[in-house]
């Protein structure tokens, strides 16, 4: 088993500048602040491959779950997965969950893994192409979305980068109450901002009317990709369409940083035909945001995972039963 330090992991990732944000050491530090243990593993032969693996202790026991988000990085082969197995067994993992960083539907699970019914990150998303000029990006959007972006400008909405995490959290509390989803503690969002903003990989945007925050989002970037992870809005002045201008300004920020993709991070796990046929009737789970996100002209994409490698079948069966009761979320966990 080839465990490496955080510094060595950063050196390895420097050769993969477009690795997913969730494989960066900063994301590992972030999750470590909230109960996860982080390990970095690197196998150099026959081809370099590595992963940031997260471990979390299960309640009332010595067992853990192991999680490999949006990886591994490089060209993993049998030797790599043998090392990962040894690491997971050392930490008494009930299972390892892998969510690959891929949109390739033909991407099959490694030997010994099984398809999982439970994902931590959203399986399906909309990805906006930022490689064109701004007029072309706007031109790919739904007509109503373009109209709402311009309406927000005419109605006095101003979007600015901000460090006011307290204002953002107040908006999150309003949104959580209105749309019936849970929010993390204030410390969670503050820690994400403190870790990624100094690296130039996170920006908090607030949409204001006459100085009052009406909506906010926290966008992240790494390499040529950007992600919309956390967002919130007030119940006031919704007719001024602040959330539309907010997303557009986040896309412009990402594009100016050299990003070519903006991931809207989470829509219902259904094909395009089903999404388009049902989004006006459904508002449960991620259906509530699909109507909004679809307007920005993104391409529908789906991860081939998640995959689980089970080490303790009976405990895994109990865990699987437990997580089936939870509703899927739409933000990075």
C-alpha positions in Angstrom: 0.0 0.0 0.0 1.5 3.3 -1.1 0.2 6.1 1.1 1.6 9.5 0.5 1.5 12.9 2.2 -0.7 15.8 1.3 2.3 17.6 -0.3 3.1 14.6 -2.4 -0.6 14.4 -3.4 -0.5 18.0 -4.5 2.6 17.3 -6.6 0.9 14.3 -8.2 -2.2 16.4 -9.0 -0.1 19.1 -10.6 0.3 16.7 -13.5 -3.5 16.4 -13.8 -4.7 20.1 -13.8 -8.2 19.1 -14.7 -8.8 16.6 -12.0 -12.1 17.1 -10.2 -12.3 19.6 -7.3 -13.4 16.8 -5.0 -10.0 15.1 -5.4 -8.0 18.2 -4.4 -6.3 18.3 -1.0 -8.3 21.4 -0.2 -11.5 19.4 -0.5 -9.9 16.8 1.8 -9.1 19.5 4.3 -12.6 20.7 4.1 -14.2 17.3 4.7 -11.7 16.6 7.5 -13.1 19.6 9.3 -16.4 17.8 9.5 -15.7 14.3 10.6 -14.0 12.6 7.7 -10.5 11.1 7.8 -8.4 11.7 4.6 -5.9 9.3 3.0 -3.9 9.7 -0.2 -2.8 6.7 -2.1 -0.6 6.5 -5.2 0.4 3.5 -7.3 3.2 4.2 -9.8 3.1 1.0 -11.8 2.3 0.1 -14.5 0.8 3.6 -15.0 0.6 6.3 -12.3 -2.8 6.4 -10.6 -4.0 7.8 -7.3 -6.9 8.8 -5.2 -8.0 10.9 -2.2 -10.1 8.5 -0.2 -12.3 9.7 2.7 -13.2 7.6 5.7 -16.0 8.2 8.2 -16.7 6.2 11.3 -20.2 4.7 11.6 -22.2 5.4 14.7 -21.7 3.2 17.8 -19.0 1.0 16.2 -15.4 0.5 15.0 -16.4 0.3 11.4 -16.2 3.0 8.7 -17.4 3.8 5.3 -14.9 4.6 2.6 -15.6 7.1 -0.2 -13.7 8.0 -3.3 -15.4 11.0 -4.8 -14.9 11.9 -8.5 -11.8 9.7 -9.0 -9.5 8.0 -9.1 -7.0 10.1 -11.0 -4.7 8.7 -13.7 -4.8 5.2 -15.2 -5.9 2.8 -12.4 -5.3 -0.9 -12.9 -5.4 -4.0 -10.9 -2.4 -3.0 -8.8 -4.0 0.3 -7.8 -7.3 -1.3 -6.7 -5.4 -4.0 -4.7 -3.7 -1.1 -2.8 -7.1 0.6 -2.3 -8.5 -2.7 -1.0 -5.7 -3.0 1.5 -6.2 0.6 2.7 -10.0 0.1 3.2 -9.5 -3.2 5.1 -7.0 -1.5 7.3 -9.6 1.1 8.2 -12.3 -1.6 8.8 -14.4 -0.2 6.0 -17.8 -1.8 5.5 -17.6 -0.8 1.9 -15.9 1.6 -0.5 -18.1 3.8 -2.7 -16.6 5.1 -5.9 -18.2 7.9 -7.9 -16.1 8.2 -11.1 -15.2 11.5 -12.7 -16.6 10.5 -16.0 -19.6 11.0 -18.3 -18.8 7.9 -20.4 -21.8 5.5 -20.1 -19.6 2.6 -21.3 -17.2 3.1 -18.3 -17.6 -0.2 -16.4 -16.9 -0.8 -12.7 -13.6 -2.4 -11.7 -13.5 -6.1 -10.9 -15.1 -6.8 -7.5 -17.4 -3.7 -7.5 -21.2 -3.7 -7.9 -23.6 -1.0 -9.0 -25.0 1.0 -6.1 -28.5 2.4 -5.6 -27.2 5.2 -3.5 -25.1 8.2 -4.8 -23.6 10.9 -2.6 -23.2 13.4 -5.4 -26.0 13.9 -8.0 -25.8 11.3 -10.8 -27.1 13.6 -13.5 -26.4 17.3 -14.2 -26.4 20.0 -16.8 -23.1 21.3 -18.1 -22.9 24.7 -19.8 -20.2 25.2 -22.5 -18.3 28.4 -21.8 -15.8 28.1 -24.6 -17.8 30.4 -27.0 -18.2 34.2 -26.8 -20.7 35.5 -24.3 -23.3 36.3 -27.0 -23.2 32.7 -28.2 -23.5 31.3 -24.6 -26.6 33.5 -24.2 -27.9 32.5 -27.6 -28.0 28.8 -26.5 -30.2 29.6 -23.5 -33.9 29.4 -23.5 -35.5 32.6 -24.7 -37.3 33.1 -21.3 -34.0 32.7 -19.4 -32.3 35.4 -21.6 -35.3 37.6 -21.0 -35.1 37.1 -17.2 -31.3 37.9 -17.1 -32.0 41.2 -18.9 -35.1 41.9 -16.9 -33.0 41.6 -13.7 -30.6 44.2 -15.0 -33.5 46.6 -16.0 -35.1 46.1 -12.6 -32.1 47.3 -10.6 -30.5 43.9 -9.6 -26.8 44.2 -8.9 -24.6 41.2 -8.6 -21.3 41.5 -6.7 -18.6 39.3 -5.3 -18.9 39.3 -1.5 -17.4 37.8 1.7 -20.6 38.3 3.6 -21.1 34.6 4.7 -23.7 35.7 7.3 -26.0 37.2 4.6 -25.6 34.1 2.5 -26.5 31.8 5.4 -29.6 33.9 6.1 -30.7 33.3 2.5 -29.9 29.6 2.9 -32.2 29.3 5.9 -35.0 31.0 4.0 -34.5 28.7 1.0 -34.3 25.6 3.2 -37.6 26.5 4.9 -39.4 27.3 1.7 -38.2 24.3 -0.4 -37.9 21.8 2.5 -34.3 20.8 2.3 -31.6 20.7 4.9 -28.8 23.1 5.1 -25.4 22.7 6.7 -24.2 24.7 9.7 -22.8 28.3 9.1 -19.3 26.9 9.8 -19.6 24.5 6.9 -20.0 27.2 4.2 -17.5 29.5 6.0 -14.9 26.7 6.0 -15.4 26.0 2.3 -14.9 29.7 1.5 -11.9 30.1 3.7 -10.2 27.1 2.1 -10.9 27.8 -1.6 -11.3 31.6 -1.9 -7.6 32.3 -1.2 -6.7 29.7 -3.9 -8.8 31.7 -6.4 -11.1 28.6 -6.7 -14.2 29.9 -5.0 -16.3 33.1 -5.2 -19.4 34.0 -3.3 -21.9 36.1 -5.3 -24.8 38.1 -3.9 -27.6 39.6 -6.0 -28.9 42.7 -4.4 -31.7 45.2 -4.8 -31.1 48.6 -3.3 -28.4 47.1 -1.1 -30.5 44.2 0.2 -29.3 40.7 -0.6 -32.0 38.7 -2.5 -30.0 35.7 -3.7 -26.6 34.2 -3.4 -24.5 31.4 -4.8 -21.1 29.9 -4.1 -19.3 28.9 -7.2 -16.0 26.8 -7.4 -13.5 26.3 -10.1 -10.5 24.0 -10.7 -8.6 23.7 -14.0 -11.0 24.3 -16.9 -14.2 23.4 -14.9 -16.5 25.3 -12.6 -19.3 24.2 -10.4 -22.4 25.7 -8.8 -22.5 23.9 -5.5 -24.5 26.1 -3.1 -27.3 28.6 -3.8 -30.1 30.4 -2.0 -32.7 33.0 -2.5 -35.0 35.3 -0.5 -38.8 35.4 -0.8 -38.6 39.1 -1.6 -38.6 40.7 -5.0 -38.6 37.4 -6.9 -40.3 39.2 -9.8 -37.0 41.0 -10.4 -35.4 37.6 -11.3 -32.2 38.0 -9.2 -31.3 34.3 -9.5 -31.0 34.4 -13.3 -28.5 37.3 -13.3 -26.7 35.7 -10.4 -26.0 32.5 -12.4 -25.0 34.5 -15.5 -22.5 36.5 -13.5 -21.1 33.3 -12.0 -20.7 31.9 -15.5 -18.9 35.0 -16.6 -16.5 34.7 -13.6 -15.8 31.1 -14.5 -15.2 32.0 -18.2 -12.8 34.8 -17.3 -10.8 32.3 -15.2 -10.3 30.2 -18.3 -13.0 27.6 -17.5 -14.7 26.0 -20.5 -17.5 24.2 -18.5 -19.9 25.3 -15.8 -21.6 22.4 -14.0 -25.0 23.3 -12.6 -24.7 20.3 -10.3 -27.7 18.2 -10.0 -31.0 17.5 -11.9 -33.3 14.5 -11.5 -31.9 11.2 -12.7 -34.1 10.8 -15.7 -33.4 11.0 -19.5 -34.1 14.2 -21.4 -37.5 13.0 -22.8 -38.8 12.2 -19.3 -37.4 15.4 -17.8 -39.1 17.5 -20.5 -42.3 15.7 -20.2 -42.7 16.0 -16.5 -40.9 19.1 -15.2 -44.0 21.3 -15.2 -45.9 18.8 -13.0 -43.3 17.8 -10.5 -41.5 19.7 -7.8 -40.2 17.0 -5.5 -36.4 16.5 -5.0 -34.3 17.9 -7.8 -37.3 18.3 -10.0 -37.9 21.7 -8.3 -34.7 23.1 -9.7 -34.7 21.5 -13.1 -37.2 24.0 -14.6 -34.8 26.8 -13.6 -31.5 25.1 -14.6 -32.7 23.8 -18.0 -33.0 27.4 -19.3 -29.2 28.0 -19.3 -28.6 25.8 -22.3 -26.5 23.1 -20.6 -25.9 19.6 -22.0 -27.5 16.8 -20.0 -24.8 14.4 -18.7 -24.8 11.4 -16.4 -22.1 9.6 -14.3 -21.7 5.9 -14.9 -21.4 5.3 -11.2 -21.7 4.9 -8.3 -20.0 1.6 -7.6 -19.6 -0.1 -4.2 -16.9 -2.6 -3.2 -18.4 -4.5 -0.2 -16.1 -5.9 2.6 -18.8 -6.8 5.2 -22.0 -7.9 3.4 -24.4 -8.0 6.4 -23.4 -4.5 7.6 -23.6 -3.3 4.1 -27.2 -4.6 3.7 -28.2 -2.7 6.9 -26.5 0.5 5.6 -28.2 0.2 2.3 -31.6 -0.1 4.0 -30.8 2.9 6.1 -29.8 5.2 3.2 -32.7 4.3 1.1 -34.9 6.2 3.5 -33.1 9.5 2.8 -34.0 11.8 0.0 -31.2 12.7 -2.5 -29.7 16.1 -2.3 -28.4 18.5 -4.9 -25.3 20.0 -3.4 -21.8 18.7 -2.9 -21.5 16.5 0.1 
